Amino acid sequence: MVKTLNPKNLLFVDSDDKQHYSLKQILNKIIEGDALEILKKIPEKSVDMVFMDPPYFLQLPKKKLKRWNVKTDVEGVEDDWDKFSSFEEYDIFIKTILLELRRILKENGTIWVISTYHSIFRIGNIMQDLGFWILNNVLWLKPNPMPNWLGVRFTNATETMIWATLGKDVKKYTFHKEKAKEFGIGKVGANVWEIPLCSGKERLKDEEGKKIHSTQKPVELLRRIILSTTNEEDIILDPLAGLGTTGYVAKTLARNFIMIEKEERYNKATLRRFELPLIFKYKEKKKKE
């Protein structure tokens, strides 16, 4: 059943005066502030699943890319949050967050991390060094990727998601096999999900018609993650929430959420988003009688 999500009392701003938060204080909330500081205040072993969508660290050239046919600028990821001075600085950022997430995850909890080829291999290496056990990599295949304007390499039409537990010996993590079969390519629940990029009404835009967030994730992506690897009433943490897709989908699917986001403008857009009912575009495959 589709529920109308009420934004009342959804957001609060983190304060230096607060040394820790109880689970009750932060459940089904957006905490506005720095994830590196806020994560330290969340109780240990308190969440069932983490979805993290960190900066890609694209290392884009200063010169803007032009569309060859109309000579207009290509809108890429040029946000300040994606800029780091070096791989070392980026690695420290990722490692610091992952260490806190290890503390916060329940013993049988799982974590999803998504990124592009620019950084997913670095992230995977850090995760393994910290003791995470990788269960799968799941490929998000985009049928409508960003155009390949220069034509000097293959069109980048995928992003990789790492799905992991806290360690090799974790056995009783949540996985719904039948959901995996519904979502993956083929009949075996393969680790490839074909989902379009956000477009149309799903893409949140400002008053000037420009997209608010450069890497907004599609609702369908989070729907598949949540339905296949969590149960109703579970608590899902998104430490870098962006436009709040994780919580928006989680609440509609009868899950709890905790979201952290530093950017005020993203949080304002998320609050407006929570005023609307979420209607999924995709229909689940009917089982054969």
Legacy VTK file of the C-alpha trace (Angstrom):
# vtk DataFile Version 3.0
C-alpha trace
ASCII
DATASET POLYDATA
POINTS 289 float
0.000 0.000 0.000
1.303 3.455 -0.897
1.534 5.734 2.109
1.630 9.512 2.296
4.809 10.482 4.101
4.486 13.271 6.634
7.505 15.647 6.787
6.498 17.056 10.182
9.396 16.900 12.636
11.429 14.978 10.067
14.532 17.181 10.112
16.749 18.473 12.880
20.167 20.110 12.840
23.069 18.449 14.627
24.653 20.373 17.472
28.130 20.254 18.983
26.409 20.187 22.371
25.009 16.745 21.595
27.543 14.036 22.424
25.309 11.117 21.519
21.810 10.319 20.250
19.468 7.611 21.430
17.908 5.476 18.723
14.513 6.935 19.553
15.753 10.484 18.898
17.007 9.759 15.395
14.652 7.071 14.095
12.900 8.159 10.886
14.744 11.476 10.916
17.116 13.452 8.717
20.044 14.790 10.717
21.532 17.865 9.085
25.276 18.039 9.617
28.648 16.416 8.997
28.416 12.629 8.778
31.962 12.248 10.090
30.824 13.825 13.371
27.245 12.569 13.579
28.094 8.893 13.065
30.148 8.980 16.273
26.963 9.832 18.185
24.851 6.911 16.954
24.563 3.854 19.238
26.651 0.812 18.326
25.045 -2.281 16.799
21.816 -0.382 16.173
21.025 -0.624 12.440
20.161 -3.559 10.192
21.402 -2.227 6.878
23.504 0.642 5.525
23.247 2.153 2.075
26.123 4.498 1.296
26.447 6.604 -1.841
29.775 8.398 -1.296
31.410 11.021 -3.520
32.794 9.513 -6.736
35.938 11.676 -6.788
35.655 12.002 -10.574
38.778 14.174 -10.946
37.192 16.142 -13.795
39.266 18.501 -15.951
38.779 22.211 -15.366
37.691 22.744 -18.963
33.954 22.117 -19.353
32.867 19.495 -21.843
30.682 20.739 -24.707
27.984 18.866 -26.590
29.298 18.591 -30.117
25.956 19.191 -31.850
24.630 22.242 -29.990
27.804 23.452 -28.228
26.140 23.638 -24.815
27.805 22.562 -21.573
27.469 18.995 -20.366
26.104 18.976 -16.804
28.461 16.700 -14.912
29.351 16.215 -11.266
31.037 19.500 -10.382
29.869 19.806 -6.775
32.306 20.740 -4.038
31.500 17.543 -2.145
33.098 15.524 -4.964
36.419 17.374 -4.786
39.427 15.971 -2.897
43.060 17.045 -3.065
44.398 13.504 -3.535
43.592 9.808 -3.444
45.046 9.755 0.064
42.548 12.347 1.306
39.699 10.480 -0.375
40.787 7.154 1.127
40.938 8.653 4.620
37.417 10.040 4.195
36.044 6.656 3.097
37.918 4.699 5.776
36.767 7.030 8.561
33.116 6.590 7.612
33.427 2.825 7.164
34.995 2.409 10.606
31.989 4.110 12.203
29.565 2.085 10.091
31.209 -1.137 11.310
30.515 -0.019 14.852
26.901 0.940 14.149
25.876 -2.130 12.137
24.305 -5.083 13.928
26.341 -8.305 13.892
24.219 -9.797 11.105
23.672 -6.499 9.281
24.777 -5.754 5.735
26.147 -2.738 3.915
25.680 -1.534 0.340
28.150 0.908 -1.218
27.684 2.298 -4.711
30.167 4.091 -6.936
31.619 4.357 -10.430
34.850 2.898 -11.772
36.650 6.034 -10.544
36.558 4.893 -6.928
34.697 1.613 -6.376
37.907 -0.445 -6.498
39.554 1.776 -3.875
36.463 1.491 -1.692
36.365 -2.295 -2.068
40.010 -2.556 -1.081
39.452 -0.428 2.018
36.409 -2.492 2.982
38.367 -5.734 2.750
41.261 -4.279 4.734
38.771 -3.329 7.488
37.379 -6.864 7.651
34.165 -6.520 5.640
33.243 -9.658 3.689
31.993 -8.966 0.168
28.949 -11.079 -0.706
28.316 -9.660 -4.170
28.995 -6.894 -6.561
25.737 -5.848 -8.222
25.895 -3.938 -11.487
23.406 -1.176 -12.148
22.998 -1.142 -15.925
21.637 2.132 -17.308
19.756 1.866 -20.616
19.885 5.681 -20.861
23.463 6.568 -19.798
25.144 9.920 -20.226
26.092 10.274 -23.913
29.650 9.491 -24.946
30.470 12.910 -26.404
34.167 12.437 -27.117
34.055 8.885 -28.454
37.508 7.970 -27.123
36.374 5.163 -24.814
33.454 2.837 -24.130
30.269 4.543 -22.959
30.089 4.281 -19.176
26.670 2.687 -18.662
27.114 0.971 -15.291
27.715 1.661 -11.641
28.893 -0.999 -9.217
27.375 -1.765 -5.845
29.258 -3.744 -3.207
27.090 -5.761 -0.815
28.940 -6.961 2.273
28.715 -8.249 5.834
30.915 -7.374 8.796
32.981 -10.530 8.324
33.389 -13.920 6.665
31.734 -15.813 9.520
28.449 -13.860 9.414
25.756 -16.279 8.227
22.322 -15.088 9.361
22.116 -11.934 7.264
18.887 -11.059 5.461
18.532 -12.160 1.855
15.258 -12.831 0.044
16.109 -15.212 -2.773
12.766 -14.911 -4.531
13.128 -11.129 -4.737
16.582 -11.563 -6.255
15.061 -13.772 -8.939
12.463 -11.121 -9.727
14.985 -8.311 -10.054
18.066 -9.767 -11.742
18.555 -10.436 -15.437
17.539 -13.992 -16.380
15.853 -16.621 -14.212
18.632 -17.081 -11.674
18.615 -13.695 -9.982
21.796 -12.518 -11.685
23.689 -9.580 -10.194
22.746 -7.167 -12.997
19.870 -4.718 -12.590
18.703 -2.724 -15.592
17.232 0.540 -14.324
17.044 3.905 -16.131
18.619 7.062 -14.756
16.253 9.465 -13.012
14.196 11.429 -15.494
10.849 13.151 -15.854
8.966 13.840 -12.627
11.291 11.638 -10.588
14.232 13.978 -11.202
14.009 16.767 -8.628
14.607 20.220 -10.084
14.805 23.767 -8.768
12.738 26.807 -9.745
14.908 27.305 -12.847
14.369 23.758 -14.044
17.908 22.622 -13.177
18.466 19.313 -11.426
19.025 19.794 -7.697
21.435 16.894 -7.232
23.866 15.725 -9.902
23.758 12.035 -8.927
20.195 11.447 -7.716
19.571 7.706 -7.480
16.393 6.170 -8.914
13.658 4.994 -6.583
13.695 1.573 -8.230
17.321 0.999 -7.287
16.578 1.480 -3.581
13.374 -0.539 -3.836
15.293 -3.579 -5.035
18.016 -3.215 -2.410
15.535 -2.799 0.430
13.152 -5.584 -0.592
15.899 -8.127 -1.257
18.092 -7.521 1.814
15.898 -6.163 4.642
12.697 -7.041 6.485
9.778 -4.867 7.532
10.551 -2.752 10.622
14.308 -2.989 9.983
16.400 0.164 10.442
18.257 1.450 7.387
21.016 4.051 7.706
22.121 6.363 4.893
25.053 8.502 6.073
25.305 10.594 2.888
21.631 10.883 2.045
21.542 13.442 -0.771
17.901 13.915 -1.719
16.671 11.288 0.721
15.766 8.502 -1.697
16.753 5.828 0.831
14.414 7.040 3.552
11.679 7.956 1.093
11.565 4.396 -0.242
12.207 2.729 3.132
9.227 4.344 4.818
6.916 3.384 1.968
8.087 -0.236 2.300
7.404 -0.286 6.075
11.056 0.055 7.078
12.617 2.583 9.433
15.401 4.925 8.403
18.094 7.257 9.674
19.529 9.747 7.195
22.409 12.200 7.469
22.914 15.041 5.005
25.103 18.115 5.270
23.637 20.228 2.451
20.678 22.370 3.551
19.348 22.724 -0.001
19.160 18.961 -0.424
17.298 18.592 2.853
14.763 21.247 1.854
14.089 19.325 -1.349
13.785 16.072 0.605
11.179 17.601 2.924
9.099 18.660 -0.082
9.518 15.177 -1.506
8.195 13.526 1.653
4.932 15.437 1.267
4.117 13.347 -1.815
3.061 9.693 -2.022
5.610 7.379 -3.610
4.297 5.324 -6.495
6.617 2.698 -7.955
6.879 2.592 -11.739
7.943 -1.039 -11.871
5.605 -3.974 -11.386
6.887 -7.196 -9.875
6.904 -10.249 -12.131
3.952 -12.572 -11.636
4.862 -16.030 -10.436
3.873 -18.923 -12.671
1.029 -21.014 -11.358
LINES 1 290
289 0 1 2 3 4 5 6 7 8 9 10 11 12 13 14 15 16 17 18 19 20 21 22 23 24 25 26 27 28 29 30 31 32 33 34 35 36 37 38 39 40 41 42 43 44 45 46 47 48 49 50 51 52 53 54 55 56 57 58 59 60 61 62 63 64 65 66 67 68 69 70 71 72 73 74 75 76 77 78 79 80 81 82 83 84 85 86 87 88 89 90 91 92 93 94 95 96 97 98 99 100 101 102 103 104 105 106 107 108 109 110 111 112 113 114 115 116 117 118 119 120 121 122 123 124 125 126 127 128 129 130 131 132 133 134 135 136 137 138 139 140 141 142 143 144 145 146 147 148 149 150 151 152 153 154 155 156 157 158 159 160 161 162 163 164 165 166 167 168 169 170 171 172 173 174 175 176 177 178 179 180 181 182 183 184 185 186 187 188 189 190 191 192 193 194 195 196 197 198 199 200 201 202 203 204 205 206 207 208 209 210 211 212 213 214 215 216 217 218 219 220 221 222 223 224 225 226 227 228 229 230 231 232 233 234 235 236 237 238 239 240 241 242 243 244 245 246 247 248 249 250 251 252 253 254 255 256 257 258 259 260 261 262 263 264 265 266 267 268 269 270 271 272 273 274 275 276 277 278 279 280 281 282 283 284 285 286 287 288
